[in-house]
């Protein structure tokens, strides 16, 4: 199986396992979600889907996905299994611990990135991994801030951990993490291993696109007040989506199209 086929198969298998984990999480949180202004429409929280039936389906689908993951790659299956166990532990304990609740979510994204590299048999960049961690931290803290803004004085009733946060504290954390995200990406673009693996030393030219995307994200969070739902905030903002497509296009050009830039190697 070639790398593309492996990637597609791994994507679907990991998505299935993650969906099963979300089903478990929604089962545990169904009472709290029922009191949330937006989460109350979720199938389990609203009662539209019977909780026992959801767990029954999860018990059938999850083992099949794990077997498929092992057939794809034992190393990939180990990471998927760790992701599942870690997230169940998160749902039960870590989500109630200030700061660790957001960091746990970020670790989950790191596991996904590592699993993707393992399944196709390539080395992952430490800088890119760090960038993934920082970016997910950024959106994690923005979600907490958005929840405080949306729920106001009732925030603690919907999610007890929100009592441990304040808007000013989260603003500070987001400023730090946004800066570290940009620095991590910049270091990734100029890393010798990146230049060697991608075959180009011009990835640094993608930095302005990433800077704009981060700044636009801050605009979405602070001006549009959509930080409580990062997925919808990103997928409904044309500027962020355009930045993503532009980034992919520029990376493709830098990696696969030989261009004579007419520039000296050093200034």
C-alpha positions in Angstrom: 0.0 0.0 0.0 1.5 3.4 -1.0 1.8 6.4 1.3 -1.4 8.1 0.0 -3.5 5.0 0.5 -2.0 4.5 4.0 -2.7 8.1 4.9 -6.4 7.9 3.7 -7.0 4.6 5.6 -5.3 5.9 8.7 -7.4 9.1 8.5 -10.7 7.2 8.5 -9.6 4.7 11.1 -8.4 7.4 13.5 -11.6 9.4 12.8 -13.7 6.4 13.7 -11.8 5.8 17.0 -12.0 9.6 17.8 -15.7 9.6 17.1 -16.2 6.6 19.5 -14.2 8.5 22.1 -16.5 11.6 21.6 -19.5 9.4 22.0 -18.1 8.2 25.3 -17.4 11.8 26.3 -20.9 12.9 25.3 -22.3 10.1 27.4 -20.4 11.2 30.5 -21.3 14.9 29.9 -24.9 14.5 28.7 -26.4 16.1 31.9 -24.1 19.1 31.8 -24.5 19.5 28.0 -28.3 19.5 28.4 -28.0 22.8 30.3 -25.6 24.4 27.8 -27.2 26.9 25.3 -25.5 25.2 22.3 -24.5 21.7 23.4 -28.1 20.9 24.5 -28.9 20.1 20.8 -26.4 17.2 20.8 -28.1 13.9 20.2 -27.3 12.4 23.7 -27.9 15.7 25.6 -31.2 16.3 23.9 -32.4 12.7 24.2 -32.8 12.4 20.5 -30.4 9.4 20.6 -30.8 6.8 23.4 -27.6 6.7 25.5 -27.5 2.9 25.9 -27.9 2.5 22.1 -25.0 4.9 21.5 -22.8 2.9 23.8 -23.9 -0.3 22.2 -22.9 0.9 18.7 -19.6 2.2 20.1 -18.9 -1.2 21.6 -19.3 -2.7 18.2 -17.5 -0.1 16.0 -14.5 0.6 18.3 -13.0 -2.9 18.4 -13.4 -3.2 14.6 -11.6 0.1 14.1 -8.8 -1.0 16.4 -8.4 -4.3 14.5 -8.2 -2.3 11.3 -5.6 0.0 12.8 -3.4 -3.0 13.8 -3.8 -4.5 10.3 -2.6 -1.2 8.9 0.4 -0.8 11.2 1.1 -2.1 14.8 2.8 1.2 15.7 -0.2 3.2 14.4 -2.5 0.9 16.4 -0.5 1.5 19.5 -0.8 5.3 19.1 -4.5 5.1 18.4 -5.0 2.9 21.5 -3.0 5.3 23.6 -5.0 8.2 22.2 -8.2 6.4 23.2 -7.1 5.6 26.7 -5.7 9.0 27.3 -8.9 10.7 26.2 -11.1 8.5 28.4 -8.7 9.5 31.3 -9.2 13.1 30.2 -13.0 12.8 30.2 -12.9 11.3 33.7 -10.2 13.3 35.4 -8.0 15.7 33.4 -10.9 17.9 32.1 -11.5 19.0 35.7 -7.9 20.2 36.2 -7.2 23.8 35.4 -4.6 24.3 32.5 -4.2 20.5 32.2 -7.6 20.3 30.7 -6.5 22.4 27.7 -3.0 20.9 27.5 -4.6 17.4 27.4 -6.5 18.4 24.3 -3.3 19.6 22.7 -1.5 16.4 23.5 -4.3 14.6 21.6 -3.5 16.6 18.5 0.2 15.8 18.9 -0.6 12.1 19.0 -2.6 12.4 15.8 0.3 14.1 14.1 2.8 11.4 15.3 0.4 8.6 14.2 0.2 10.1 10.7 4.0 10.1 10.4 4.3 6.6 11.8 1.8 5.0 9.5 3.6 6.2 6.4 7.1 5.6 7.8 8.5 9.1 7.8 10.2 11.1 10.5 8.3 14.0 12.0 9.8 17.4 12.7 10.1 18.3 16.3 9.4 21.9 15.4 6.3 21.0 13.5 5.1 18.9 16.4 5.7 21.8 18.7 3.8 24.1 16.4 0.9 21.7 16.4 0.9 21.6 20.2 1.0 25.4 20.5 -1.6 26.0 17.9 -4.0 23.6 19.5 -3.3 25.2 22.9 -4.1 28.6 21.3 -7.6 27.4 20.2 -8.1 25.5 23.4 -7.7 28.6 25.5 -9.8 30.6 23.0 -12.6 28.0 23.6 -12.4 28.5 27.3 -12.5 32.3 26.9 -15.4 32.0 24.5 -17.3 29.8 27.0 -16.8 32.4 29.7 -18.0 35.1 27.4 -21.0 33.1 26.2 -22.2 31.6 29.5 -21.2 34.7 31.7 -22.2 34.1 35.3 -23.6 30.6 34.6 -20.3 29.3 33.3 -19.4 27.3 36.4 -22.8 25.6 36.3 -22.2 24.2 32.9 -18.5 23.4 33.3 -17.1 23.6 36.8 -13.5 24.1 35.6 -14.5 27.4 34.2 -14.7 28.7 37.7 -10.8 28.4 37.7 -10.4 30.7 34.7 -10.9 34.4 34.1 -10.9 36.4 30.8 -7.8 38.4 31.7 -5.9 35.2 32.6 -6.9 33.5 29.3 -6.0 36.7 27.3 -2.5 36.4 28.8 -2.2 32.7 28.0 -3.4 33.2 24.4 -0.9 36.0 23.9 1.9 33.8 25.0 0.8 30.8 23.1 0.1 32.8 19.8 3.7 34.1 20.0 5.1 30.7 20.7 3.1 29.2 17.8 4.6 31.7 15.3 8.1 31.2 16.6 7.7 27.4 16.4 6.6 27.7 12.8 9.4 30.1 11.9 12.0 27.7 13.4 10.4 24.8 11.5 10.7 26.6 8.2 14.4 27.4 8.7 15.3 24.1 10.4 18.1 22.1 8.5 16.0 19.0 8.7 13.1 20.7 7.1 15.3 22.0 4.3 16.7 18.5 3.8 13.4 16.7 3.9 11.4 19.1 1.7 14.2 19.9 -0.6 13.9 23.6 -0.4 15.2 26.4 1.9 12.3 28.8 0.9 9.6 27.6 3.2 10.3 30.8 5.2 8.3 32.6 2.5 5.1 31.0 3.9 5.6 32.8 7.2 3.5 35.9 6.3 0.6 33.6 5.4 0.7 31.9 8.8 1.2 35.3 10.6 -2.0 36.6 8.9 -3.9 33.4 9.8 -3.0 33.8 13.4 -3.9 37.5 13.4 -7.2 36.7 11.7 -7.9 34.1 14.3 -7.4 36.7 17.0 -9.9 38.9 15.2 -12.4 36.1 15.0 -12.0 35.5 18.8 -12.0 39.0 20.1 -14.1 40.9 17.6 -16.5 38.2 16.3 -16.6 36.4 19.7 -16.6 33.0 18.1 -13.8 31.5 20.2 -16.2 29.1 22.0 -16.6 27.1 18.8 -13.1 27.0 17.1 -14.2 24.5 14.4 -17.1 26.6 13.2 -15.1 29.8 13.5 -12.4 28.5 11.2 -14.6 26.7 8.7 -17.0 29.7 8.3 -14.3 32.4 7.9 -13.4 32.8 4.3 -10.1 34.6 5.1 -8.8 31.8 7.2 -9.8 29.2 4.7 -8.2 31.2 1.9 -5.1 31.5 3.9 -5.0 27.7 4.3 -5.5 27.1 0.5 -2.9 29.7 -0.3 -0.4 28.1 2.1 -0.9 24.7 0.5 -0.5 26.3 -3.0 2.8 28.0 -2.0 4.1 24.9 -0.3 3.3 22.9 -3.5 5.1 25.4 -5.7 8.2 25.5 -3.4 8.4 21.7 -3.2 7.5 20.5 -6.7 8.2 23.4 -9.1 11.8 24.4 -9.7 12.0 28.1 -9.9 15.0 30.3 -10.5 14.3 33.0 -7.9 17.3 35.1 -9.1 18.3 35.7 -5.5 21.7 35.2 -3.8 21.9 32.4 -1.2 22.7 35.0 1.5 22.0 38.7 1.9 
